[in-house]
């Protein structure tokens, strides 16, 4: 499995794309939430990072990420967090 890093313009954009790929469910109150772990991926929501605009998430997967995530991929030299 590898970790890929993404920076979306905002949280709503990340949720909209994730929902298109079955990565969003609803909680017991009916609110949407990211499915943080599955047998295919793990998502670590970083959120906003001071000095780095956008909404950051890390995705760890052995599979390809959805192609519409690729424009938002970033390559940080020193990630805030990683799945190690």
Buried (B, 14 or more C-beta within 10 A) or exposed (E): EEBBBBBBEEBEEBBBBBEEBEBBEEEEEEEEEBBEEEEEBBBBEBEEEEEEEBBBBBBBBEEEBBEEBEEBEEEEEEBEEEEE
